[in-house]
Amino acid sequence: MLLAAALALVNSAAAEPEFHVEATSQIMPQTVALDLRGRVDGEHDGYVTTVVRIDPTGTWIGRAGIGLDVFGGKDGVDLKLGLFLGGTGDVTQSSMLGRPTAGAEVLFGLNIGRVYGWYRHTDGFAGPLEDRLTEDELRLGFEITELVRVHGQYLIYNPGDQVVRGGAGVGVEVVF
């Protein structure tokens, strides 16, 4: 039911949605985290997204979300508001069991021709209110072709009771 509602949201104003698949290697203080994302963007106002990040020496984070692109379109100023559900856990434990998470995200971006950039903030909870999950991402990217984009990003995240972590990364995105 949630999936059907999400797909209806994405297709509400779009004849042809865009599908995005991306991978980013994030250099953290003691390791390299792997960030995989998928997103379906409606032409004007909706999106569905998934994110999986694995920090081999610390935590994993996974979430799925839906949201609205407030201004619609692809060029100029971009503002997206969304909600997500997911989980987080510790990869150093033998079972990798996680805790459920829920939260919201805000993305403010700018698209000028082939260059784009954004600031994204997510805020969520995984259990008690003191177990807050936050991420701040600053990204600058370039559209090489209509299908391939490259980006650099700086990410700061606080996965629950862990210390705040951050690092720079580079990645590639395929759009079809």
N, C-alpha and C positions, 0 to 999 in steps of 0.2 A: 504494500500500500504506500509506504514512504517512497519507494523507488518510482512507482507510477506517478505520484505527485511531483517528485523531483523532475522526472522526464517531461511531464506536462509543463512545468515551470520553464524549463530550458527551451521547449519548443513553442512557448506561448506567443512569441513574436518573431520566430525564426523559421524561414523556409528551409535553410540548410545550416545546422549547427556546426561549430568547429570542434574538432577533437584534438587535444593537446596531450602529448606524452613527453615527460622530461626526466632527466637524471642529472644530479648535481653531486659533486665530490666536495665535501665541506671539511676544510682543514681546521680541526679543533686543537686545543692546547696539547693533548697527549695522544691524539689519534686522528683518523680520517673518518668522518661520518658519511654515510651514503643516504641520499635523499632521492626518493622516487615519487613522482606525482603524475596524476592523470586528471584531466579536466574536460568537461563538455561545456562550451559556451554557446548560448543562444545568440542570435544575431544582434539582439538589442538589449534584453533585460534579465536573463537568467543564467545560472551556471550550477553545475554539479561538480564536486572536486573530491579527490582522494589523495592522501599524503601518507607515506611510510618513510620514517627516518630511523636508521640504525647506527648507533654509536657503539662500536665493538667493545669499548672498555666501560660502558656505562649503561645507557638506557635505549629503549626503543619507543617510538611514538607512532601511532597510526590513527588516522581519522578520516571520516567521510563527511562532507558538508554540502549544503545547498545555500544559494543566496541570490541576490538581485544586484544587477549593475544599474545604479541609480541614474546615470546619464545616458547609458546605452551607447551603441556604436563603438568604433575602434580608434578613431583619431581624437586627439585633444585630451581633455581632462577625464580621468576615470575615477569613479568612486563605487566600491562594491561593499555590500554589507551581507554577512552570512552567519549561519549557525552550523555547528558540527557536533558529531558524536564519535567516540573512538575509544582508544585505550592507550595506556603507557605501562611500561614495566622495566625490569632490570635484567640486562643480558648476562650479568655475572652470576645470576642464580641458575641452578641446574634446570629448572622447569620453565623459565622465561614467562611465568604467569604474570598477567598484568591486572591493572585496575581500570574500570570504565571511566571515561572522561566525557564532558560535555562543555560547550562554550560558544563563543561568538568571535567573529573576525571582522576587521575593517581594513580595507585596502584603498589607498589613495595613490593614483598613478598619473603619468603623463606620457602620451604617445605623440611623437613628432616624426612623421615619415617612417623611416626604418629604425629609429632609435626609440627605446621606451625605458621607463624607469618607474619604480613604485616603492612605497613604504607600506608594509603590511603588519598589523598588530593582531595577535590572537590572545584571547584570555579565556581560560577554562578552569574547571575544577575536576579533581579526581578523588572524590570522597569528601572528607571534612573540608569546611571552608578555608582552613589554614593551609590546605594542600593545593595551592593555586598553581596553574600551569600558564606560563606566558611565553610568547615569542614575539620578537621584533625583527623584521627582515627588511633590508634595504637592497634593492636589486637594480642593476643597470644592464640592459640588453640591446642586441642588435639583430635585426632580421636580415640574414644572409640571402635567403631566397624566400619565396612564399611558403615553403615547407619547413625550412630549417632556421632556427634562431640559436644564438649563443648568449650567455649571460654570465656576469659576475655578481656575487652577492655577499653581504655581510649579515650574519644571523646571530642573534643573542637569544638564548632560551634558558628557561628555568623549569626543568621537569620535576615539579613537586618539591620534595625536601632536599633535592640535590642543590649544590652550589650553582650560581649563575654561570653558564658556559656560553662561549661565543667563538666565532671564527669566520674566516673568509672562504669562499668557494667559487668554483667555476662549473658551468653546466651547459647542456645542450637540450634543445626542445624541438620536437617534430610536431607540425601542425598539419592536419588533413581534414 
